[in-house]
Amino acid sequence: MRRASKPNIVTGPVQICWKKFARYFDVEIREVPLAGDALGLKPQDLRRYCDENTIGVVATLGVTFTGIYEPVEALARELDAIERDLGLDIPIHVDAASGGFIAPFIQRDLVWDFQIKRVRSINASGHKYGLAPLGVGWVIWASKADLPEELIFYVDYLGGNMPTFALNFSRPGGEIIAQYYNFLRLGREGYTAIQAACSDTAQWLGQKLAALGCFEMIYDGHGGLPAVAYKLVDGHHGFTLYDLSERVRMHGWQIASYPLPSNRQETIVQRILIRHGVSHDLAQLLLDDIKRAIEHLTKNPVPNSMAKPGFHHG
Ligand SMILES: *Cc1c(COP(=O)(O)O)cnc(C)c1O
C-alpha cells in the first residue's frame, strides 16, 4: 500500500542540515539535480517539483559547493506564476547561512529578503560571515504569524514567564553576547568594510588563478560570497585536483576537492572562501604555494592520474 503522501520541500543543492531536517521531521526533500551548467535551483525547475504537498522552497544565498547565490527574486516570480496557474501558494525560506551577513553589506541592490512577499523566513549563521567567535545561528520570520503559536512554549519558570521556541531547554547566552558585541563594535560600516575587503581579495585571487591557465573558474568571486570555485580545464595535466589538495596540504593549506552534486558529479572542483583574517598578503602566499604545487606536479606527473584521466573519488 502506498503511504499517505507527506509534506515535501523543494531545494537546489542544499547544505546537509536540510537532509537532517527532512529525516528528523519526516519531510520529503526534493533536491533538484543540476542540469547543464547550472550551479543552483532555477525558476524553470519549480513547476516539475512542486505540488500540493510542497510546504516550501528553500533558496540558498551562498551555495556550499560554489559560493553562488540562487536567484531568490526570480524563484519567487515563478512561484507567483504557479499560484496563478495552479492555485498553490508556496512560501520561500532563504538559507542565508553565509550570504545573510554578506549581501546586506556589499550587494545592497540585490533583492532577496522580506522585500519579497513570498520569503517568509531566513536563517543566517553568526559564526560564519557574522564573525561571532562562538557558534550561533539566527532565524527570523517575516511576521509573527509565520511562527505558529503552537510551537511557542510559554514557560512559567521560577517566577517568570518566558516564551521559548527551541528543541532543548537551557542554552548558553555567551554566543549571543559575542555576536551583539560585533554588531555594536563594527556596525554597518565595519561589516561593510570587512566584507568588501574579503570580496576584493576573493576576486583578486580568482583573477590570478584564472591566469595560471590550468583552471576554469566556476565562480569568480563576483555576485555571491567572497569565494572562488574552479575546476581543472579539460585535457591532460598529469595530476588531478585531489593531487593538488594533497600537495598544498604540505604547506598547511586545507583546500578540499570534491564533486559537484548530482547530476554534475563528473565535475571535480575546489572552493576557497575568504573570511575576515584572510588578508590579501595571506592570499598571495596561498597563490604562491598553489603555483609551486602545480609546477611540482607538472614536472612529476602522478601515475594514477595519467592511467585514469577520468578518475574521481565517489
Ligand atoms: C553552514 C551552512 C548551514 C548550517 O549552518 P550552521 O550555522 O553551521 O548550523 C546551512 N546552510 C548553508 C548554506 C550553510 O553554508
The ligand as an ORCA input file, in Angstrom:
! r2SCAN-3c Opt
* xyz 0 1
  C      26.819     26.379      7.227
  C      25.544     26.295      6.493
  C      24.413     25.793      7.131
  C      24.444     25.306      8.545
  O      24.554     26.390      9.389
  P      25.214     26.231     10.843
  O      25.059     27.587     11.410
  O      26.620     25.834     10.660
  O      24.418     25.199     11.549
  C      23.238     25.752      6.420
  N      23.177     26.162      5.137
  C      24.243     26.661      4.484
  C      24.083     27.127      3.077
  C      25.467     26.734      5.137
  O      26.527     27.229      4.484
*
